[in-house]
Amino acid sequence: MDTGLMQPQPDKAPATNSPLLERFRAVLSPSGRSPRTLEEKLAALSDTELQSIMQTAKFVQVAMQFKLAANDKTMGWPELVQSMYRGMGIDRRSLVAELLQETDPLPFIPEPKAQKSSQQMGQAIYQRPEFNAAPVSTATADDETASALESVLADAFPETRSKPKQSTTFANKDEFLEAMTPVAKEVAEDLGISHKIVLAQAALESSWGKAARGNNLMGIKSHGEKGGVDVVTHEVVNGKKVKITDSFRQYDTPEDSIRGYGSFLKANSRYRHFLRAGSENEDAQLSALQTSGYATDPMYAQKLKNIMKGLPDEEEGRG
């Protein structure tokens, strides 16, 4: 009988499901199991997280379009996401890149970059995704992310960014209310809501008219429309306040902004419950506005209510 190394050995079963491999997979796989599909990853996110992913992907997509217009093919989706959002966790960056590759695959292979010196390579290694595995958790890191994103966007399309229109400013709260109350009542009557909610939103979103870039008192974003202006703002994601840059609509006057707010609400079905809550029931309106997703701040309705308490009643007038 043959013995030793020359003896034919029985075929070994695939080790795909072996206990040893499962142990390694439990340690090395981010989810502790086989890699999830893109659809599974997206399904695991909340609506707020999905909106954040979508907004991020749109920014990256626009930046890529301008790179291609300049015949710059040095970056693929992963590299561009990394350069724009260094402060973002690696899992989130990878998801954005994977989503873009799936929905908008690039028609080219990124060109190799120029050879770096050994010193440059040594410095660059600390910017690799492996060294940024944890999500950003400090305000300082958020500020750096916003600044980096602002810089990348400016470099990508400096000539296309709209300049903000001349904004009307208000000396104080009384001047703001005197100017905005008539149009707030006009729009509120048309919508069937309390004019105090309109005034409170305008006050909260614009700091009583002191921070209304492009006369946008109501904080309405461009949503892909042309003519917007980039503004550094904040969103609440997973309970954390994050600074981002987004495009907001511009208006010729503050009054146009409030009228535009009315048109915006009527054109979007997500606000139908808010508009049907009843003009006399301010609490119901505030609750419906909160759940509609007008703002990501979980305290948005309470902040509006606090402002409304300080607004003059109809019979008291402005005195």
Steps between C-alpha positions, in 0.01 A plus 500: 500500500633843405588728782666839534468820297440328166182336620190660340324720751121530519354827380452747780165665546492877440592694810245771440299414809778355712506600869847648455389727215190600694725605790702724270184636341359586842813702577575659164156554344354837609160343562628172639368305203525483124514841328156652455359609167456868422124468542542341843732780610252766387205317657676513837510882499241737641318751279723779631813300424372422151440869436852577619646232273300634204612859560862393533480296181353797312786725608757241391319445170502872420869525588575206268307662217718807520815291523401321181418831332858603578622163361622400846477121526737444790232393748234236515200518734686368809788744458272799445282415800815463710640837388173684567395335826814408692323546830227252412521143628644243260179293493294802395753608237514149358121485483480831311766384253331162453163667443644735238684218325175302485278786378748704297798282400794694364589443132873501573769351720668765720835608362802427722618799697849643471766314697538639851819533695564265790430787742168579335406132502586478868272796578222376274476160666337656805221631279405153379151374599653239732612782730153660510278211599312678778216746427564866570395580855639844583396849400855574388495211254161613370639849439793352308260290291289802411806707414645224284172448319462873443852512355448201270173635368657840438784341307267273305263766369599852604333677207160332537431580861238771522582816686254579780252773426502813710322406820263719695601535864292593804621706793310303762216260572232772493609623158501143371147431628364829370630427151423127482168466685281621209646254249501223760127552552445508124677168444357338813144582393566345161646185657246470782760510779589734785696806392694471826655176378609676180653785699666261745655299219628815331646620832662165583639430153642850452581613857233770476616602154866540595621185320282484190751450221336568166187623686415138582316537830349152501806279449374342179766313303546516124418131449681498167362828371741749343582834653558378855775618731728273705460544874672325790220362717430224751302178488428255782608148402469215750445754775819687417522854361712494184619797297452468122495721192176502303333707228211727604249694295534873452228764485485863395334600828424341839130519411568289190665244724189459715277479193740244356464303822125487444542375144758244616269350762206476262714332234629225733260229617712426808356815660133415440441400864651827616273700270193300608558520875269803538594866531374522860693199630859622518622200700368258238661707227835502677487125554417439133776737389752314716407159356496634144879529505523873430806503727719224643517664843288282736429812710384707201131514599582584862731781392224644283254476786736690727532778243123512447444562871684831463303618196231763554137392499266642241316723746821626660639634173863598484512695824 
